Amino acid sequence: MAEGGPPPGNPQPIAGTVTIRGAGRTYQLTVGIDGRFLATLPPGRYTVTGRGPGDPSGPDWCLGGPVVLAAGDNVTANVTCDLT
């Protein structure tokens, strides 16, 4: 999701990639134009970051924060890109 303008901004879904790191593994997912992604992960603590449609060689610049999963959990993780 991209945000621009003064707070609270105007959140809009965008395509890109999401990287999920944790439990000794790294997962990279493609995000469609609807801004949605789905991952099936083992229990553990994960950090979620991402990239929008900008320079794919640059650092991760979209933040999602930590996610903690227990067995059988379904969790929503929002990744926000500040385009201002």
NORQUIJO-V916056 format. One record per helix or strand. SS is the DSSP state (helix for helix, strand for strand). FROM is the first residue (numbers start at 0). TO is the last residue. If there is no record, write none. Layout:
# NORQUIJO-V916056
ss={SS & SS}
from={FROM & FROM}
to={TO & TO}
This chain:
# NORQUIJO-V916056
ss={strand & strand & strand & strand & strand & strand & strand}
from={1 & 11 & 15 & 24 & 43 & 61 & 79}
to={2 & 11 & 21 & 30 & 50 & 68 & 81}
